[in-house]
Amino acid sequence: MNLKYLKISVIVLFIVVIGIKGQCQQRGPNKKPNVILIFLDDSGYGDYAHNGNPTIKTPNISRLKDSGVNFTQFYVTSPACSASRYSLLTGRYPGRSGLGSWVIGPAAKRYIHEKEITLADGLKSAGYKTGMFGKWHLGTPNDLNGFSHHTLPLAHGFDEWIGTNVSHDYNDAMLLKSNPNGKAPIAGYEVLAKNLPVNIEISESLTGICTKGAIEFIKRNKDKPFFAYIPYNMPHLGLFVSDKFKGNSRRGELGDVMEEIDASIGDIIKTLEDEGIRENTIVIFSSDNGPWIVFSNRKDNKKYGDTRLKVGYAAPFRDGKGSTWEGGHRVPGIISWPAKIKGNRYEQTPISTLDILPTIFAIAGVETPTDRTIDGRDIRAILMPERFEKLQKPFKFYYNYKDNMPSAIRKDAWKLHIRIGSQTNNNYGFVASRETPLLFQVEEDLGERIDVAKQQTELTIELLSDLERFEKQIKEEGSFWD
């Protein structure tokens, strides 16, 4: 071979090898993992095939469970929207938010404070690209807050966003998109649609719009670490589903909606596989609270119509959304990371959405803030027990009601109520107060039927004292709004 061509061949081979090596380094297990956080709206524990639903098909979510850890005791801090999402993104209880209520509408003055550090803030500081594709519901620019630029996702660590400012059932709900040249409702955004409840075409497209945005984001950022937050609007009432999925499910309209979400998750996972990055992507799946059962017996509601068959299940737990019973706070929870987490596991150890931020920060090499209370725990030892010693603190958890203050506490298997919260106004034959709290062993008594406070007086006093100390600490620390 001519010496000149030999040299050229060696150089080409060298470039190819270096390129392959670089690609392996980019996509290999030593690279910081990508993170995808999927958060449904008002979806109950019993709305999934892998949790026993007989007529809703969720094969892709089951596949996600097979590749990861399915938590049978997975909790959110609030049984309603804004407060639950605040805790997910900050690792802090709703009482620290300063929002004052579990749900803030589009006319609310307050929003997630600019001094809060979110999952997106932390991961962005570590070099992640960050995108959000779905419902925000943590602030809206309006007259009362002077159309503050702190109200929407770009001010809280996200590089891009497409989604709704609030739940799609608000009369003035908007579909917004980040746009550097946009000016509505504030600079950096554009309005794609208004008045969503009457904009049927857009409302039926919401699941698809969020999925498409997430997939495009993944493809653009496949060679660098990314964080995609995908808070779907469904299955919050009113239910909307695209034509492709209408009439497909044995479970009717709710089943159609859930099966479209499941197919969308399948498309996202396939994209990860096609791009060669599935193994090193952490996928977290959950819901913001339980099903909206207050509408499960209404047939003539002015806004939603006949909702008796449109609401999901919290079974086997009592009550649902808006309730401090288990059905309001215990939700589906799956964490999958094929490169590091052994899959196909049912994990009975209780965890909560509070634990997501400190755990993801630890994995991604982000320092957990020390200038504020972070209520969550690093649960890497639960996810990867063969790699980490048991580092996390014992499970102690507070159930918060509409004022974002605690109504109940869980410690180990025991749950103590000091007030009963439910949108159904059903106390199920019980009365709870500080003077006469209720105590249930919720691992044996899933439906919270047997009060044992009088038989467990020392434990009752201990849990009541813990709850009152927590209340005091919340009030003393205050919020960034104070």
C-alpha positions in Angstrom: 0.0 0.0 0.0 1.2 3.5 -0.8 2.7 5.1 2.3 0.6 8.2 1.8 -2.6 6.2 1.8 -1.5 4.1 4.7 -1.0 7.3 6.8 -4.5 8.5 5.7 -6.0 5.2 6.7 -4.4 5.3 10.1 -5.6 8.8 10.7 -9.2 7.9 9.6 -9.1 4.8 11.9 -7.8 7.0 14.8 -10.7 9.5 14.3 -13.3 6.7 14.1 -11.9 5.0 17.3 -11.9 8.4 19.1 -15.4 9.1 17.9 -16.7 5.7 19.1 -14.9 6.1 22.4 -16.3 9.6 22.8 -19.8 8.3 22.0 -19.4 5.5 24.6 -18.3 8.0 27.2 -21.3 10.2 26.4 -23.8 7.4 26.6 -22.1 5.0 29.0 -23.0 4.3 32.6 -20.4 6.7 34.0 -22.1 9.7 32.5 -24.6 11.5 34.7 -27.9 9.9 34.2 -30.8 11.6 32.5 -33.9 12.1 34.6 -37.5 11.9 33.4 -40.2 12.6 36.0 -43.8 11.7 34.9 -46.5 13.1 37.1 -50.2 12.4 36.4 -53.1 14.4 37.7 -55.8 12.8 40.0 -54.8 9.2 39.2 -55.6 6.7 41.9 -53.5 3.8 43.1 -56.0 1.3 41.6 -56.1 2.7 38.1 -53.3 0.4 36.8 -53.1 -3.1 35.6 -50.1 -3.9 37.7 -52.0 -2.7 40.8 -54.9 -5.0 39.9 -57.3 -3.0 37.7 -59.2 -5.5 35.6 -60.3 -3.3 32.7 -57.6 -0.6 32.2 -54.7 -1.7 30.0 -51.4 -0.1 31.0 -48.7 -2.4 29.5 -46.1 0.3 29.1 -46.4 1.4 32.8 -46.2 -2.3 33.8 -43.1 -2.6 31.6 -41.6 0.4 33.4 -42.4 -1.4 36.7 -40.6 -4.5 35.4 -37.5 -2.5 34.7 -37.5 -0.8 38.1 -38.9 -0.6 41.6 -42.7 -0.5 42.2 -43.4 1.2 45.6 -46.5 -0.1 47.2 -46.4 2.6 49.9 -45.6 5.8 47.9 -46.9 9.1 49.3 -47.5 12.7 48.3 -47.6 15.4 50.9 -51.0 16.9 49.9 -54.2 15.5 48.4 -54.4 18.4 46.0 -52.6 19.9 43.2 -50.4 23.0 43.9 -49.2 21.9 47.3 -48.3 18.4 46.0 -46.3 19.8 43.1 -44.5 22.2 45.3 -43.3 19.3 47.5 -42.3 17.2 44.5 -40.1 20.0 43.1 -38.6 21.3 46.3 -38.4 18.3 48.7 -40.3 20.5 51.3 -43.6 20.2 53.0 -46.4 22.5 51.7 -46.5 24.5 55.0 -43.1 26.0 54.0 -44.4 27.3 50.6 -46.2 30.3 51.9 -48.9 29.6 49.3 -51.6 29.4 52.1 -53.7 26.9 50.3 -53.4 23.5 48.7 -54.5 24.9 45.3 -53.7 28.3 43.8 -55.8 29.5 40.8 -54.9 31.7 37.9 -55.9 34.8 39.9 -53.8 34.0 43.0 -51.3 36.6 44.0 -48.6 34.1 45.2 -46.6 31.5 43.4 -43.7 29.3 44.1 -41.2 31.8 45.6 -38.1 32.7 43.5 -35.8 31.7 46.4 -37.0 28.1 46.4 -34.5 25.7 44.8 -36.3 23.2 42.5 -35.2 19.9 41.0 -34.7 21.8 37.7 -32.6 24.5 39.4 -30.2 22.0 41.0 -29.9 19.8 37.9 -29.4 22.9 35.6 -26.5 24.0 37.9 -24.9 20.6 37.3 -25.0 21.0 33.5 -28.3 19.4 32.7 -30.7 20.7 30.0 -34.1 21.1 31.6 -37.5 20.9 30.0 -41.1 20.8 31.2 -44.0 19.4 29.2 -47.4 19.7 31.0 -49.3 21.4 33.8 -47.5 23.9 36.0 -50.1 25.2 38.6 -47.6 26.9 40.8 -48.3 30.5 39.7 -49.8 32.6 37.0 -48.9 36.2 36.0 -51.7 38.5 36.9 -52.6 42.0 38.2 -52.2 41.0 41.8 -48.6 39.9 41.4 -47.7 42.6 38.8 -47.3 40.0 36.1 -44.1 38.8 37.8 -41.7 36.9 35.7 -41.1 34.6 38.7 -44.6 33.1 38.3 -43.8 30.6 35.5 -41.4 27.7 34.9 -38.4 29.5 33.2 -37.8 31.3 36.5 -37.5 28.0 38.4 -34.8 26.2 36.5 -36.5 25.1 33.3 -34.9 26.0 29.9 -38.2 25.4 28.0 -41.8 24.6 28.6 -45.0 23.8 26.9 -48.2 23.2 29.0 -51.0 24.7 30.9 -50.7 27.4 33.6 -53.3 25.6 35.7 -55.6 22.6 35.4 -57.3 22.6 32.1 -60.8 22.8 33.7 -60.4 26.4 34.8 -62.5 28.6 32.5 -59.5 30.9 31.7 -56.8 28.1 31.6 -54.2 28.7 28.9 -51.8 26.6 26.9 -48.5 28.4 26.9 -45.1 27.8 25.4 -41.7 29.3 26.2 -40.5 31.6 23.4 -37.5 34.0 23.7 -39.4 36.5 21.5 -42.7 36.0 23.1 -44.5 38.7 25.1 -47.7 37.1 26.4 -48.7 36.8 29.2 -45.2 38.0 30.1 -41.9 38.2 28.3 -40.5 34.8 27.3 -43.8 33.1 26.6 -46.5 32.9 24.0 -50.1 31.9 24.3 -51.1 29.0 22.1 -54.7 28.7 23.3 -57.1 30.2 25.8 -60.3 29.1 27.6 -59.4 25.4 27.4 -62.6 23.9 28.7 -64.5 25.1 25.6 -61.5 24.6 23.2 -62.2 20.9 22.7 -59.6 20.4 19.9 -56.8 21.6 22.1 -58.0 19.9 25.2 -58.2 16.6 23.4 -54.6 17.2 22.2 -53.0 17.9 25.6 -51.6 14.5 26.2 -50.2 14.3 22.7 -48.8 17.8 22.8 -46.8 17.1 26.0 -45.6 13.8 24.7 -44.4 15.3 21.4 -42.6 18.1 23.2 -40.9 15.7 25.5 -39.8 13.4 22.7 -38.4 16.3 20.7 -36.5 17.5 23.8 -35.0 14.1 24.3 -33.8 13.8 20.7 -32.2 17.3 20.8 -30.4 16.6 24.1 -29.5 12.9 23.8 -25.8 13.5 24.0 -25.9 15.5 27.2 -27.6 15.0 30.5 -31.2 16.2 30.6 -34.1 16.5 33.0 -37.6 16.2 31.5 -40.5 16.9 33.8 -43.8 15.6 32.3 -46.8 16.5 34.4 -49.7 15.3 32.3 -53.1 17.1 32.7 -55.1 13.8 32.7 -57.0 12.1 34.2 -58.2 15.3 36.0 -61.8 16.1 35.1 -62.9 17.0 32.5 -61.6 14.0 30.7 -60.2 14.6 27.2 -58.7 12.0 24.9 -57.6 12.1 21.3 -59.6 10.4 18.5 -57.1 7.6 18.2 -58.0 6.3 21.7 -61.7 7.1 21.9 -63.7 4.0 22.6 -60.7 1.7 22.9 -60.9 0.7 26.6 -63.3 -1.6 28.4 -63.3 0.9 31.2 -64.9 3.7 29.1 -63.7 7.3 28.9 -61.4 7.0 31.9 -59.8 3.9 30.5 -59.4 5.6 27.1 -57.6 8.5 28.8 -55.3 6.2 30.9 -54.5 4.1 27.8 -53.5 7.2 25.8 -51.2 8.2 28.7 -49.8 4.6 28.8 -49.1 4.6 25.0 -47.5 8.0 25.4 -45.1 6.7 28.1 -44.4 3.8 25.7 -43.4 6.3 23.0 -41.1 8.1 25.4 -39.4 4.9 26.5 -39.0 3.8 22.9 -37.4 7.1 22.0 -34.9 6.5 24.8 -34.2 3.0 23.5 -33.9 4.2 19.9 -31.4 6.9 20.9 -29.4 4.4 23.0 -29.9 6.2 26.3 -32.5 4.1 28.1 -30.1 2.3 30.3 -28.7 5.5 31.8 -32.0 7.3 32.2 -33.9 7.4 35.5 -37.6 7.4 35.0 -39.9 8.2 37.9 -43.7 7.8 37.6 -46.4 8.9 40.0 -49.5 11.0 40.5 -50.1 14.3 42.4 -52.9 12.8 44.6 -55.7 10.3 44.6 -58.8 10.2 42.4 -61.5 12.9 42.7 -64.1 10.7 44.3 -66.3 13.6 45.3 -67.6 13.4 41.7 -68.0 9.7 41.7 -71.8 10.0 42.5 -72.7 13.1 40.5 -74.6 12.8 37.3 -75.6 16.4 36.6 -72.7 18.6 37.4 -72.7 21.8 35.4 -69.1 21.7 34.5 -68.3 18.0 34.0 -71.7 16.4 33.3 -72.2 12.8 34.5 -69.0 11.9 36.3 -70.1 8.7 38.0 -67.9 6.6 35.7 -65.2 9.1 35.0 -63.4 8.9 38.3 -60.7 6.4 39.1 -59.9 4.2 42.2 -57.9 4.6 45.3 -58.7 1.0 46.2 -57.9 -0.6 48.6 -57.5 2.7 50.5 -60.2 5.0 51.9 -61.4 8.1 50.2 -59.4 10.1 47.6 -58.4 13.5 46.4 -58.9 16.3 49.0 -58.7 13.8 51.8 -56.2 13.0 54.5 -57.3 9.4 54.5 -54.9 7.1 52.7 -56.7 7.3 49.4 -55.8 11.0 49.1 -52.1 10.6 49.7 -51.1 7.1 48.7 -50.5 7.0 45.0 -48.7 4.8 42.4 -44.9 5.2 42.5 -42.3 3.6 40.2 -38.6 4.4 39.9 -36.6 2.8 37.0 -32.9 3.1 36.2 -31.7 -0.1 34.3 -28.0 0.8 34.5 -28.0 0.9 38.3 -31.3 -0.2 39.9 -32.2 -3.9 39.9 -35.6 -4.2 38.3 -38.8 -6.1 38.7 -39.1 -5.4 42.4 -42.1 -4.7 44.6 -40.8 -2.5 47.5 -42.9 -2.3 50.6 -40.7 0.3 52.4 -42.7 3.6 52.4 -41.3 6.7 50.7 -42.7 10.0 49.5 -42.2 12.6 46.8 -40.2 14.5 49.3 -37.4 12.0 48.8 -37.0 12.6 45.1 -35.1 15.8 45.2 -32.4 14.8 47.7 -32.0 11.4 46.0 -31.7 12.8 42.5 -29.3 15.5 43.7 -27.1 12.9 45.4 -27.0 10.8 42.2 -26.3 13.8 39.9 -23.7 15.3 42.2 -25.7 18.3 43.2 -25.3 19.7 46.7 -28.5 19.5 48.7 -29.3 23.0 50.1 -28.4 23.6 53.8 -29.8 27.1 54.2 -33.4 25.8 54.5 -35.2 22.7 55.7 -35.2 19.9 53.2 -37.8 17.4 54.5 -37.0 14.5 52.1 -34.4 11.8 52.5 -31.7 10.3 50.3 -33.2 6.9 49.5 -30.3 5.5 47.4 -30.0 2.6 49.9 -33.5 1.5 49.1 -33.1 1.8 45.4 -29.6 0.2 45.3 -29.1 -1.7 48.5 -26.2 -3.6 47.1 -24.2 -0.4 46.6 -25.2 1.8 49.5 -25.4 1.3 53.2 -28.8 2.1 54.9 -28.3 5.9 55.1 -31.9 7.2 55.1 -33.7 8.2 58.2 -36.7 6.2 59.4 -40.0 7.0 57.7 -41.9 9.8 59.4 -44.5 11.5 57.3 -47.1 14.3 57.7 -50.4 14.4 55.8 -51.4 18.0 55.0 -54.8 19.4 54.4 -56.2 22.4 52.5 -54.5 25.0 54.8 -51.1 23.2 54.0 -50.8 22.2 57.7 -50.7 18.7 59.0 -53.8 16.7 59.9 -52.1 13.3 60.4 -48.8 11.8 61.0 -47.4 8.4 60.0 -44.4 6.8 61.8 -43.4 3.3 60.9 -46.8 1.5 60.4 -48.8 3.8 62.6 -50.9 6.7 61.5 -52.5 9.2 63.9 -55.2 11.7 62.8 -56.0 14.9 64.7 -58.6 16.1 62.2 -60.5 14.4 59.4 -60.3 16.0 56.0 -62.5 14.9 53.1 -64.2 16.7 50.2 -67.0 14.2 50.5 -67.8 15.5 54.1 -67.9 11.8 55.1 -66.2 11.1 58.4 -66.9 7.3 58.1 -68.3 7.3 61.6 -65.2 8.7 63.2 -64.4 12.0 65.1 -60.8 13.2 65.4 -59.3 16.0 67.4 -56.2 16.7 69.4 -58.1 15.6 72.5 -59.4 12.5 70.9 -57.0 11.5 68.0 -57.5 8.4 65.9 -54.8 5.8 65.6 -54.6 3.1 62.8 -52.0 0.5 62.0 -52.1 1.1 58.2 -50.1 -1.8 57.1 -52.6 -4.2 58.6 -55.6 -2.0 58.4 -55.4 -0.7 54.8 -58.9 0.9 55.0 -58.3 2.7 58.3 -61.3 1.0 60.0 -60.1 0.1 63.5 -59.1 2.9 65.8 -56.7 1.6 68.5 -55.8 4.9 70.2 -57.2 3.8 73.5 -55.2 0.5 73.4 -52.0 2.3 72.4 -52.0 5.3 74.7 -48.2 5.8 74.9 -47.8 5.6 71.1 -50.7 8.0 70.7 -49.1 10.5 73.0 -45.7 10.1 71.2 -47.2 10.7 67.7 -49.3 13.7 68.9 -46.1 15.2 70.4 -44.2 14.7 67.2 -47.0 16.3 65.1 -47.2 19.3 67.4 -43.4 19.8 67.3 -43.6 19.7 63.5 -46.4 22.3 63.5 -44.3 24.6 65.7 -41.2 24.2 63.6 -43.2 25.0 60.4 -44.6 28.2 61.9 -41.3 29.3 63.4 -39.4 28.8 60.2 -42.0 30.4 58.1 -41.6 30.8 54.3 -39.7 32.9 51.9 -42.9 35.0 51.6 -42.7 36.1 55.3 
